[in-house]
Amino acid sequence: MRRALLIPMLTMLAAMPRAICADDDTAARFAAMTPAEVRAYEIDVARRVADLALIPPKLNTSPLPDYDYDRLDYGMTIGIERTPKGRLWACWVAGGDSPKAFFVLATSDDDGESWSKPRLVVDAHSKNLPMDRSVLVGNLWTDPQGRLLLIFDQSMHMFDGRAGVWAAVCENPDAEQPKWSAPRRIWHGVALNKPTVLANGEWMLPISLDQRPGFGPFKGLFSELDPLRGANVFVSTDRGETWNRRGAAVFPNPDWHEHMIVQRNDGTLWMLARTANGIMESSSSDGGKTWSKPSFPQGIKQPVARFHIRRLASGRILMVKHGETMDAHEGRSKLTAWLSEDEGKTWLGGLMLDERTGVSYPDGVQSPDGTIYISYDRNRATDGEILLARFTENDILAKRIESPKSKLKMLISRPLGAKKGNSPK
């Protein structure tokens, strides 16, 4: 028995000098390199690591018990959507506003009064990887055919300078067992907000390729993408089968862009984006190919945080932002809904959805009967609540809840695991 152990050990020891020599040869090769050659090698290795974000992600449609609420410790809202038969789908980030991020989805079949346990998870982490692979940005959208799209990004760490927008499609989102397609990569960057259906039937998806060229070891890794960085718009003319880049607005001091697009009655496109100085705007009169020089919209003040803007069925424009008035705010508090009847020049109403601090990231959808649903989060890393406001245009104009079905501060989810410190994005 000892002989059986000894022979493999001797074989290993005999091989060791060759291994050491091989390491010495590699070290000598590096020592002979110029600084430029060493940097080229570093870039090659880093790009190979970033390429791990190109591996197609998988959807976990049986996430319990591993992703039940007692295993979750964070909550940042992503989006809400309503399907043709009235089911509500909500999506939020668990893990953290960090490289630990992953997506969780739940549903409601009683107009938001109660919610399922997590029924779909997109978690791209793996113990086999050298670092975290995150799923941090995205949204839900019911297309004109009634299909539900789950849009999400995948990136190494938090942002590797390229990332990538992926989309999965559910043909039967009202079914007891919804079926999802395999995710398909659309382009680089991230897409936080829903597509807009233009008057000519085109679908326009806002995709942000951040103007910051990556974080940490990935900084400057994809310099070939620098001419494409900005608040991009992608268009599909074939119901989402293909998407093509049409153009981009470039904002000063951007902060993730998080841009949204409304088509005005005159056919022009109005883009609002998040910057380090608050909301800025740009417009396009050629279908998104070119965009005007960014400026600050008159009478709209918002902290460095996500907002929501959308054309309603009535023709009015809805905006949800922070502050008791359109032209002021007190940070991430006092989430309020407003209406415009003149294409965003002036605003009416002011329904306070949640007056507390730590509320942020509104996203919304309107049902055929006119009901508006807005999801948002509160104190992401402590309370971690994902909340729902259900109201009407009349409530907004009255500045108070008047409709019998309307209700505020409805709970979608709350993590029950150990909490971390709060770090809003």
MARNU-420919 format. One record per residue: x, z, y of N, C-alpha, C in turn. Coordinates in pm, whole numbers, plus 32768, in hexadecimal, padded with zeros to 4 digits. Each point is the difference from the previous one (the first is absolute). Layout:
<sites>
XZYXZYXZY
...
</sites>
This chain:
<sites>
805480007F887FAC8000807880578000807C
806E80507FFC805A8002807380407F778014
80247FBE7F8F803C7F7C80087F9F7F9D8040
7F7D80107FDF7F9A7FA580387FF880108097
8016807A80327FFD8017809080827FD68042
807080107FB780837FE7803A80187F6C801B
7FD77FAC7FA5801D7F70800F7FC17FC6807F
7F7E8019801C7FC77FCB807E80458039807B
802B80817FF78041803D807380877FBD801B
804C7FE67F9580817FBD80117FED7F738038
7F987FBE7FD07FE37F7A80327FE480048096
7FB48066802C7FDF800D808E807C801D8051
805780597FCD807980218048805D7F88800B
80037FAE7F9780557F8A80037FD17F9D806A
7F7F800180187FC87FA2806380128032808E
8018808080148004803A8086806C7FC38059
807A7FEB7FD280657FC580597FD47F788035
7FBE7FB07FAB7FD17F7E802F7F978010806D
7FA780667FF07F9980178065803F802D8083
806580587FF48044802E807880467F8C8045
803F7FAB7FAE80427F8B803B7F9D7FA68046
7F8A7FF37FC37F9A7FAC803D7FD780398087
7FF0808580087FDD8040807F806F7FEC8066
807E800C7FCE80717FEA805B80027F728036
7FE07FA07FA77FFD7F75802C7F967FEA806B
7F8C803F7FED7F947FF280638028803E8085
803B80777FF8802D8042807B80687FAB8048
805B7FC27FB280677FAA803D7FBF7F868040
7F987FCC7FC17FBC7F8C80387FC180238086
7FC1807680067FC3802B807E806C8018806A
8071803B7FD6806B801E805E80387F81803F
7FF97F927FB680357F8180327F9F7FB6805A
7F83803280077F9B7FBB80508013801C8095
7FD77FA180517FF9801780907F848052801F
7FF9804080747F85804980257F847FA97FF7
800B7F8180257F8C7FA67FFA7FD67FE87F6F
80607FF57FA67FE07FEB7F737FC0807C7FC3
8030807780287FC3807D7FD17F7180098030
7FEA7FDD80807F78800680367FA47F9D7FB8
80327F8B7FE27FAF7F9E7FB87FD880357F77
805D80477FBE7FE1803B7F7E7F94806B8010
800D805580667F9C806A80187F767FC38018
7FFB7F95804E7F807FBF801D7FC47FC67F80
80547FC67FAD7FCF7FC77F837FC2806B7FA7
804280737FF57FCB806D7FAF7F7E8035803A
7FFB801380857F88803480417F8B7F9F7FF0
801B7F7F80097F957F9E7FEF7FCA80027F71
805780177FA17FD3800A7F757FA4807A7FEF
8022806D80447FA880767FFB7F7B7FDF8043
80037FBF80747F857FDB80457FAA7FA37FAC
803F7FAF7FAD7FB57FA37FAB7FA780487F9B
801A80807FE97FA9804C7FA67F72800B8036
7FEF7FEB80847F7A8000803B7FB67F7E7FE5
80427F9D7FC77FC07F807FDE7FC280037F75
801E80677FB27FC4800D7F7B7F6A80188011
7FAA7FB17FC27F6F801080167FD1808D7FDF
7FB8803F805C7FCC80877FE87F897FFC7F9F
7FE080717FC77F90800B7FA37F97805F8037
7F817FDF7FE57F91805580297FDD805E7F8C
7FF6807F801E7FDB80647F9D7F6B801C800F
7FAE7FC87FA57F6F801180087FCE80777FAD
805C804A7FC47FDD807B7FB7805F806E802D
7FF6802B807E8067805880387FF080957FE0
7F9280277FC37FEA808E7FE5803A80257F77
803480787FEF8004806E8061807C80038059
805C7FA47FEC8080800780457FF37FF98098
7F977FBD80307FEF7FF080917F7E80418030
7FD380667FBB7F8B804A802C8024804F807E
7F9B80368044801880408081805E80787FF7
800380437F8D805B80737FF380917FD57FF3
80197F7B7FF480887FCD7FFA802B7FC08085
7FA47FF8805E801C7FBE808080198068806D
80577FDD806180258061806780047FC3808B
7FC67F8A8011800D7FBA80807F8C7F9E800C
7FD97FE2807D7F947FA08014800A7FB88084
801E7F7D7FFC80007FAB80787FA47F897FE4
7F997FF280527F9E7F987FE2803A7F748011
7FD47FA77FAB80257F7380087F897FAD802C
7F9180097FB67F8E7FB080297F8280217FB2
7F927FC5802E7F7F80107FBF7FBB7F797FFD
7FB27FE87F987FB77F827FF47F7D80177FB6
7FA07FA680197F7D80057FC07FED7F807FB0
7FD1800C7F857FEC7F8D7FAA7F717FCD800C
7FE27F8B7FC77F7C7FC380147F8980577FD7
801080547F9A7F9080547FD48005808C803C
805A8016805F7FFF807E8049806480687FD6
80547FE27F9F806880617FDA80698007806E
802C8078801F806E8015805D808180187FB2
806A7FBC802A808580167FC980588039806F
8048806A7FE3805F803A805F808A7FFE7FC2
80647FE98053808B7FFD7FD480538056805D
805C804D7FC8805880528052808A800C7FBF
805F802E804F808A80157FD3801080907FD1
803980107F8A802A80837FCE80987FFE7FF8
803A80767FEA809280097FF28047801C8082
7FD17FC6806F803D80168081800B7F808050
8009800F8083801D7F8E805880977FED7FF9
802E7FD17F8C808D80077FDE801B7FA57F89
807B7FFA7FD0801C7FB17F877FB480307F84
7FC3807780067FB680357F8E7F717FC97FF9
7FDA7FA8805C7F757FD580107FCD7FAC7F8B
7F7F80147FE27FB87FAA7FA37F6B80018025
7FB47FA07FCA7F737FEF80257FA380417F9A
7F92803780357F9580387FAE7F7B7FC88032
7FA77FD77FA47F7D7FCB80247F93804F7FBB
7F91801580487F8980417FC97F857FB78033
7F8C801C7FC47F867FBA80247F8C80628017
7F9B7FCE80497F84804A80157F8B7FA27FE9
7F9F802C7FB37F877FB27FE77F85803D8042
80168061805A7F8E803C8047801A80048096
80377F92803380147FEE809080608065803D
8060802C7FB08067805980347FE480937FF3
7F8F80257FC57FDF808E7FF1805B80447F9B
80237FBB7F96805B80377F9C805E7F917FD2
807380297FCA80687FA07FDC8035801B7F75
80297F977FBE803A800B7F7B808980428007
803280257F8D808D80227FF780517F7E800D
80828009801680507F8680097FE67FA47F88
7FE47F80801E7FE37FA37F94805E7F887FFE
80587FF7806180697F9A7FFE80778035804E
80777FEB7FCC807B802C804180647F8E7FFC
80487FEF806F80717FA38004807C80538020
804E801D7F9980778054800E80777FB27FC8
80587FD5805880717FAA7FD8807E804D7FE0
7FFA80857FFD8077804E7FE380267FF67F6D
8080800F7FE780337FFD7F76807E80537FF8
800C804D7F96807980507FEB80797FA77FE3
7FE77F827FE0806E7FA57FE080427FC4807C
7FC48015807480327FC1807A8066805A8045
805D7FC5804D8065805080467FC980498079
7F887FDA802F7FC0804280727F6B7FE67FF9
7FB6803E805C7F6F7FF180007FD67F708021
7F947FD57FC27FBE7F8380227F728025802B
7FDF7FE780807F858036803A7F927F98800E
7F85803380037F887FB380257FBF804F8071
800F7FD0807B7FE3805380747F977FC5805F
7FF07F7C80027FAC7FBF80647FA27F9E7FBB
7F847FF480327FA27FA07FC77F7380168031
7F9F7FC67FB87F73801080247FA87FC97F91
7F7E801280127F997FC97FA97FAB7F9F8051
7FD37F937FBF7FAD7F9F80477FA37FB97F9F
7F7E800080207FA07FB17FB57FF67F788041
80247F987FB580027F7A803A7F727FC58004
7FEC7F8E80407F7A7FC6800C7FBF7FE07F7A
804E7FF67F947FC87FE67F7C7FD980817FB7
80198074803E7FDD807E7FC3806C803B7FA8
80757FC17FFB807080377FB38046806B8053
803680647FBD8049806B804480957FE57FF3
80477FF9807280917FEE800080438085801F
806380237FAF80588071801D80847FC5802D
8023801B807D807A7FCC803C806180758011
807E7FEF7FD5805F806E800D808E7FC88007
805A80528036808C7FD88006804E80437F8F
80747FC97FE2805E80407FA5808B7FEE803A
8049806E800980847FFD803D805A80647FBB
80817FE47FFF805F80657FD6800F80648072
8004807F7FDA8004806E80617F857FF5805B
800D801180847F8C7FF980577FEE7F74803C
80707FC380277FFD7F75802D808A7FC67FED
800A7F9E7FA680817FC77FDE80247F868056
7FB27FE8806880197F8F80587FB67F827FDA
7FC580007F897FB47F8C7FD27F7780297FCA
7FFD80657FA97F8480317FC27FB17F8A7FC5
7F7C800780047FB07F937FCA7F6E80257FF6
7FA87FA280267F6F80137FFA7FCD7FC97F7B
7FB780547FB77FC57FDB7F807F68800C8009
7FB97FB17FB27F6F80097FFE7FCD7FF57F71
7FA280597FDE7FB97FF97F807F6C7FED801F
7FBA7FB77FA97F747FDD80197FA8803A7F92
7F90803C802B7F9C80327FA27F827FAB800F
7FDB7FB77F957F8B7FA980047F7D804D7FF1
800680787FC77F86804D7FE5800C808F8035
801180148082801C808580367F8D80637FF5
7F887FD17FDD7F8E805B7FEE7FEB80277F6E
80527FCA7FA77FEF801B7F71802D808C7FDB
7FD0802E7F8C802B80837FCF809480017FE1
80337F907FCE808F7FF27FE380347F85804A
8023800D807E80307F8C804D80807FC87FC3
800C7F7C800480757FBB7FCC80527FC68073
808180197FFD80597FD4806B80617F967FCD
801F7FA2805780667F9E7FE0808A803F800C
80627FBD7FC6808B802C801580247FEA8092
8047805E803F80277FEE808D80577F848012
7FEA7FBC8072804C7F888022804080138089
807F7FDD800B80488013807F7FDE7F8F8061
7FD98026807B7FDB7F9F806780787FD88054
80498064803080737FE68058804E80818011
80627FFD8058804D807780237FAA805A805C
8037807580217FC0805780617F9380587FC5
7FA5802C80587F9280587FDA7F827FD38049
7F8C801E7FC67F7F7FDE803F7FA9807C7FFC
7FEE804180707FB3807C80067F6B7FE78014
7FDC7F9480457F757FED80277FC07F877FBD
7F7C7FFF80017FB37F9C7FB7800E7F75803E
7FE87F987FB07FF97F7980387F887FF1805D
80067F9A80557F917FD980567FD37F757FD5
7F7D7FEE7FEE7FCA7F7C7FE17FE57FB98084
80457F9280187FF37FB7807D7F847FA77FFE
7FDB7FCD80747F877FB0800E80057F817FAA
80787FCB7FE8800D7F877FAF800A801D7F6B
7FED807E7FD9800380277F738087802C7FCD
806A7FF1804E8083802D7FD5800680987FF9
805280317FA3801B80907FFA808880188040
8006805F805E807D801E8044802B808F7FE0
8074800C7FC2803580817FD6807680278059
7FF8807480438073802E8050806B803F7FA7
80797FC98004807080337FB180728024805E
802C807B7FF78070802F805380827FF67FB2
805D7FB18035808A80067FD0804C804A806D
8018807E7FE6802F805A806A807C7FC98045
800280118084806F7FCD8050807E80537FED
7FF280767FC48074804D7FD7802E7FCA7F78
807E7FD97FF3802B7FB77F88802280587F89
7FAD80647FE4801980567F8D803D80858026
7FF380627FA68032808780188075801E7FA4
8057805A802E806D80317FAC80587F917FCB
801A80007F7C805C7F9D7FC77FC87F728003
7F7F7FF280207FC27F7B800380027FC2808C
8030804A80627FFF7FCD808980517F80800B
7FBF7F98803580437F80801480157FAF7F82
7FC3802A7F9380187FC07F7F7FC67F737FF9
7F8D7FEC80437FBB7F807FF97FFE7FBF808A
80767FE48032800A7FC580877FBF7F778008
7FF37FBA7F907FC17F7D80017F6B80088024
7FC7807A7FF47F74801180237FEC80258092
806C801A80497FF4802E808B7FAC7FA38057
80097F7B7FF37FAC7FA980547F6B800C7FE2
7FDC803C7F8E7F74800C7FD87FC7808C8019
8052805980367FD2808980147F9F80058075
7F9680507FED7F9C800F80687F7780157FC3
7F997FF880557F75800F7FD57FCD7F787FD4
801A7FDF7F827FDF7F7D7FC97F6B7FF47FE2
7FD17F837FFD7F7B7FE37FCE800C7F967F92
7FBE801C7F907FFC7FA27F907F707FD17FED
7FF17F837FDB7F7B7FC47FF67FEB7FC77F75
7F8780147FCB7FD77FC17F837F887FA6801C
800A7F867FD17F917FA0800C7FBD7FE77F79
802C80477F987FCB7FEB7F7A7FD680837FBE
7FC2805680507FC7807E7FCE8068805A7FBE
80768003803B8065805D7FD2805A7FCF7F92
7FEE7F847FD480597FCA7F98808E7FF38035
800C7FD0807B80837FF580407FF88036808D
8072802F8031800A8033808980797FBF8042
7FEF7FD4807C806D7FBF8048801580408088
807E801580218022803A80817FE07F9E8070
7FB8803080677FDC7FAB80708050801F807D
8020807C8017804B80258076800E80968009
803A803080708016808F8011800D80238093
7FCF80768022801A803A8084807280647FEF
8057800780638071805C7FFC7FEF80658072
7FF4807F7FDC7FE380698061807D80518021
800B802F807B806E805980237FE8808B7FC5
8069803E7FCE7FF880887FC87F8F800E7F9A
7FFC7FA97F9B7F9380087F9F800B807D7FAC
7F90802E7FCC7FFE80747FA87FA57FDE7F8A
80357FB07FA47FB97FD27F887F957F97801D
7FEB7FDA807D7FA07F9A802A7F6F802A7FE4
7FDC800B7F7F7F7780277FDC7F9A7FAD804D
801B7F8080127FAF7FAC80577F7B7FD97FC1
7F9F7FEE80597F7A7FD57FD97FD77F8C805A
7FA87FAB7FCC7FDC7F8580457F697FF2800A
7FD07FDE80777F747FE080187FFB7F73803B
7FA57FAE7FCE7FEC7F7D803D7F95800C806D
80257FDA80777FA28007806F7F9B7F8F7FF8
7F95800C80507F977F9B800080317F78802F
806B7FFD804F80367F80802E80627FC37F9B
8010803F7F8C80567FCC7F97808E80358002
802A8040806C808780368006800B807B7FA6
807A801F7FD8801B80757FAB803D806E8055
7FCC80777FEE802E8076804A8042805E7F9C
808180178013804B80597FAA802280818049
7FE680707FC0802D80828032806280397F9B
806B803D8030806980337FA780318088802F
8033804D7FA280398083801D80927FEF8028
8026803D806F808C8003802A802580908022
80808015801B802F808680247FC8802D8086
7FC67FA4804B7FC4802280827F687FFA7FFD
7FC57FF97F887F707FF87FF47FD27F747FDB
7F807FE6800F7FC97F7E7FDC802E7F958063
80277F8C7FC9801A7F8B80517FAE7F8C7FC9
7FEE7F9780517FAD7F907FD8804A7F7C8010
7FD17F9C7FB7802E7F77800D7F8C7FA77FD8
7FFD7F84802D7F937FA57FDF80367F777FDA
7FAF7FB67FB680257F7B7FD47F8A7FA18015
801C7F8B80357F987F9B801580137F887FA3
805F800A7FA180177F917FA47FF9802F7F6E
7FA5805D7FE67FE9802C7F77806980597FC5
8056803A80548065805D7FD1808B7FC67FF5
80137F82802880857FC47FF9805D803D8067
7FCF801180798050803D806B7FAF8070803F
8049806080397FC0807780388038801C808C
7FAA803580558028801E808A806180748005
8044800C8071805B807080157FB180837FFA
802B805F7FAF7FB6807D7FF17FF3804C8084
7F8F8043800E7FE5805380767FA780747FD5
7FEA805D805B7FAA80727FE27F6F7FDD8024
7FA180157FA47F747FE2801E7FCB805E806C
7FB77FC9805B7FCC8050806F7F9B80677FCE
8015807C80287F9F80697FE48003803A7F75
80667FDF7FAE800880367F788082804D7FF1
7FF680817FE5807480557FE97FF480417F77
806E7FFC7FB7800080307F76808980387FE1
800A806F7FB4808580317FD780407FA07F9D
8079801F7FD680447FAE7F9C7FC080207F79
7F947FBA7FE37FB0801A7F897FA67F887FE4
7FD27FF87F877FA67F947FD87F7A800C8049
7FC27F90801C7F7B7FF780397FB07FA07FA8
7F807FEE801F7FB07F9F7FB57FAD7FAE8062
80027F7B7FF07FAF7FA980537FC57F947FA6
7F817FDF80177FBC7FA17FA87F847FC88044
7FE47F807FEA7F837FC3802E7F8F802D7FA4
7F92802F803B7F8C802B7FB37F9C7F8D7FF4
7F9E80117FA57F9C7F987FE97FAE7FE5807D
7FF1806480567FB47FEF807C80477FA98066
80807FE77FEB80527FB980608055805B8056
7FDC808180038053805F8049808580167FB9
80628032804A808080277FC7800580987FF6
802580307F8B801280907FE8809280238010
801B806F80448087803880007FF780967FE3
8058802C7FA6800F808F7FE4808E80268027
800B806180588082802880357FFD8095801E
8071803380308009808C80277FDE80118094
7FB9806B80217FE48020808B7F6C80008020
7FDA805980607F748009802B7FDA7F8C805C
80627FBD80387FE77F8A8052805A7F8F7FCD
7FDE7F85802480517F8F7FD3808B7FFF803F
800A8035807A807E7FF680498053807F7FFD
7FE880567F9B804E807B7FF47FFE80307F6F
805F80577FDF8003803C7F7C805180818007
7FF380537F98804B807C7FF3804880027F79
80447F937FE380447FF67F817FA07FE27F8F
802680287F887FAD7FE27F8A7F9080667FF1
7FA27FF780597F8B80557FFE7F8B7FB2803B
7F8880367FF27F887FC5803F7FF17F6C7FDD
7FE87FE87F817FE97F787FD17F747FD4802A
7FF77F92804B7F847FDA80447FE27F6C7FEC
7F7F7FDC7FF67FD47F767FEB7FC37FC88080
801F7F80801C7FD57FBC807A7FCE7F737FDF
7FAF7FC8805B7FCC7F797FF1801B7FB0807F
801B7F7F7FED800E7FA580717FA17F8A7FEE
7FBA7FDE806C7FA57F8E800080377F8A804F
807A800F8036803B7F968052808D7FDE7FD1
80127FFB7F7B807E7FD47FC38077805B8020
7FE58081800E806C806180128025801D808F
7FB47FCA80608020801C808D7FD4808C8027
7F8A80297FD47FCE8086801C7FC8803C7F7F
7FF180847FFF7FD880467F867F8E8061801B
7FA680077F9F7F888053800C8001806F7F96
7FB38069801D7FED806B7F9F807080648000
802E80217F88806580677FEE7FCD806B7FA2
7FEE7FDA7F807FD280607F9B807980497FC7
800480838013806D80507FCB7FEF800E7F68
805C7FC57FB67FFA80087F6E803F80817FCC
806B802A803F8043807C7FD7805480308075
7FE0807580348043803480788081804B7FE1
801F80157F82807280537FDA80857FB78012
806C804E7FFF80867FC4800280277FD87F73
80657FA97FF680307FD77F7E7FA97F9B7FB9
7FA37FBF80497FAD7F987FC480397F788028
80047FA17FA280417F8280207FDF7F937F9B
802E7F88802080017F8A7FA97F747FCD7FDA
7FA97FE680607F7A7FD07FDE80017F727FC7
7FA97FE97FA07FE37F7A7FCE7F6B7FFA7FE5
7FC37F88800A7F707FFC7FF47FC57F827FC9
7F7E800A7FE17FB27F917FCD7F6F8016802B
7FB57F92800C7F72800880237FAD7FC87F8D
7F9380427FDF7FA77FD07F967F997FA0803B
7FB97FB57FAB7F9C7FA280327F9180408052
7FE380807FE87F978041804F803380378085
807F7FE78020803880298080804C80827FFE
7FFA804A7F91804A807F7FF880967FE68006
80458053804C80917FF6800F804080737FB3
80687FE27FB3804980657FB5809180008031
80318074802A808A800F802B8043806C7FAC
806D7FDD7FBF805080657FB9807880248056
8030807A7FF28075802F8049803980797FB8
8075802F802A803B80747FBE800F80748061
801480777FCA801480788052806F80557FC3
8065801D8055807080577FD580347FD77F77
803F7F8D7FFD80227FBB7F84804680567F98
8062804B8029805380477F9F7FD880927FED
7FA08030804E7FD1808A7FED7F747FFE7FC5
7F9C7FD980507F797FF17FC97FF67F827FAC
803F7F94802D80027F837FB37F787FC17FED
7FA2801C805A7F777FCF7FED7FF17F6D8026
7FB57FB67FAE7FD17F7C80237F6B800F801E
7FD87FD880797F79801B80307FB67F7F8021
7F7C800B80097FA97F8D801B7F9E8022806F
7FF17FA2805D7F96800780657FA07F8D7FE7
7F7F801D7FFC7F977F9C7FE67F9F80038075
7FF67F9080487FB18001807B7FD37F748023
7FBA7FF180727FCA7F7F802B802C7FE2808E
7FE67F84802B801D7FDB808A7FAD80528062
7F84801E7FDB7FAC80528059803B808B8013
803D80377F9680418082800C80737FF98064
804C7F927FFA80717FF0805C7FCE7FFD8090
7F997FB180197FCB7FF280887FC480838032
7FC2804E7FA47FC4807F80278068806F800C
80787FE77FCC806D806280007FE1807C7FAB
7FA47FEF7FA47FDD806D7FA37FB97FC57F87
7FFC804C7F947FBD7FD27F877F6980058014
7FBF7F8D7FF47F6E7FF8800B7FC07FC27F85
80477FA87FBC7FC97FBC7F8B7FF7805F7F8A
7F917FFE7FB57FEE805F7F91806D7FF97F96
80377F8A7FE780657FF17F97808D8023802F
8012801180818087801480358033808C7FE0
808480097FEE803D80807FDB80957FF9801C
803A806E802D808D80048022804C80637FA6
80837FEE7FFC805B805B7FB87FDC800F7F6D
7FDA7F927FC17FE380007F7180847FFA7FB2
800B804F7F98807D80077FB580067F947F94
806B7FB08005801C7FA07F96805B803F7F98
806D803D802D805D803E7FA18050806C8045
8031805D7FAE805B8069802F806080217F8F
80837FF58018806080207F95800280967FE4
801080227F837FFF808D7FD7808880307FCF
80637FA88002808680287FD680498049806F
807C80287FE480528046806580187FA68077
7FF7803A8078800B7FB3807B808F7FFD8035
801D7F95804D80817FF180407FEE80098097
806E7FF3804B7FF97FFE80917FC47F7D8031
7FBF800380747FBC7F8B803680637FA8804D
7FF87F7D7FEC80577FA280497FB47F7F8018
7FAD7FFB80687FAD7F8A801780517F84801D
7FCB7F907FD280417F7F80167FD67FC78085
</sites>
